[in-house]
Amino acid sequence: MIVADLHVHTTHSDGTLTLETLPEAAREAGVDVVAVTDHDRLHPDLQTPVAVVGDVTVVHGIELRVDSPAGHVDLLGYGARRTDPLVAELDRLQENRVERARRIVDCVEDRLGVSLDVALEPGVGRPHIAQAIADSEADYGYDDAFAELIGDDCPCYVAREIPDFETGRDLLADACGLVGLAHPLRYDDPVAALDLTASLDAVERWYPYGRDVDTRPVEQAIERHGLVPTGGSDAHGETLGAAGLDADAYQHFRSHTRL
């Protein structure tokens, strides 16, 4: 039985949950522990590495995209504290996110002749723009917007600035109690991505890929590098517990995390 969902997003990035609605979602899923891991942001209302919200234990985390020899990958930091270097880097990334979103919106509006209702503020990302396209007068749905307009290599795609792997890893290592690789089997080259775990603490072992996957390479990396297995639903909506840790795995996580 899943007791800990360690990969959840809120409205502070591109999720729909808030700290107020999170306890009810956790109760409905039968989950006791949730890690809030917003994209490139620390949650402003979580001031400690671990907190209790309602009757739910909330681990303050972050999902940070970095550029690596395996391409762009996502790192998960758990038990986050606000160090000056990490905060400075996240501020820089959010400024770039806003500028990138502005350029994408301008391109889409010019191309389609529509006006998009997008709040150009920290936390904005392509999902917000895709939803705005779907809500506009343009004849595009959410998925169509990504497939034809703003997805990678599409006409209105704009790359964003991200730190390199070593920089991101070191920033998280100084600020967090545990640093791991997110969803290793989602990348174009999972083997190269898993090679990065040699200098990490953990790897996401349980994840809802939505397809059959061979998890043996992940398990081999855990054994080879002594990694802590983590897991979570990567929830962007209201449903938690699609993947995560059972009681024994969570106790292992807690015993190896500097909280």
Helices and strands as residue ranges (DSSP letters): E 4-8, H 22-29, E 33-39, E 50-53, E 56-68, E 71-78, H 84-112, H 126-135, H 142-145, I 146-150, H 165-175, E 178-181, G 184-186, H 190-195, G 196-199, E 202-206, H 216-225, E 228-231, H 247-255
